[in-house]
Structures are given as structure tokens and as C-alpha cells.
Amino acid sequence: MIQKRAGLISGALAALGLVTGAGAVLAASCCVLPLVLGGLGAGAGIFAALELLADYQKPLLALSAILVAAAWIVYFRRRGAASTAVALAVATLFVGTAAAWDRLESPLLKIVRTHR
């Protein structure tokens, strides 16, 4: 019973960390993502959502980092499912990408601008 509950908790934390991590990446990508989405024909509604997320970039990043760290702790205390580990790995990648976005944005902008 305790093992099952820990698996559910770590799975829920992993899912929340994945969603907030993706939101943090979207909030951090103020220049590259709009260029790419605009090239693909995205509408004004998507850009409004990105602008709204940009206002909450730091709180989203902090919340997602806390959720992912807590999920890893729960996962390692009581081994969860393999799918939870995969979700946690992807969430960790999202959080790391959002945290390092300032260093990644300039090279990505150069790539996008040269391939237009």
C-alpha cells in the first residue's frame, strides 16, 4: 500500500514537473520560439499565450525545479515505474533548458536567422 502511494505521488509530481518545466521553457523562449512559430504560420493567440507566460518565467522555473526535485526524491526512496523515470528525465531536461536559456538563445537565433 505504501509502495503504491509513493508511486502515485512520484508520478503526480513528475507529471506536474513536466508540465511546469515545459511552461518554463516556453516562457524563457522569448525570441526563438516566436520566430519559428511565425514561420510555421502561428496565429496571434499563441503569441499572446507566450507573452503571458513570459511574465511568470522565474516563478514557473522555481516551481518546476522544486516539483522535479521532490519527485526524484520520492522516486529514489521507493522505486517507481520506468515511465515515471522517463517523465522525470524529460522534466529535468526541460528545467535545465529553461535555466540555461540565456546561453542557448543566441546560438539558436543565429541558426534560425541563417535558415530563413
Buried (B, 14 or more C-beta within 10 A) or exposed (E): EEEEEBBEBBBBBBBBBBBBBBBBBBBBBBEBBBBEBEEEEBEEEBBEEBEEBBEEBEEBBEBBBBBBBBBBEBBEEBEBEEEBBEBBBBBBBBBBBBBEBEEBBEEBEEEBEEEE
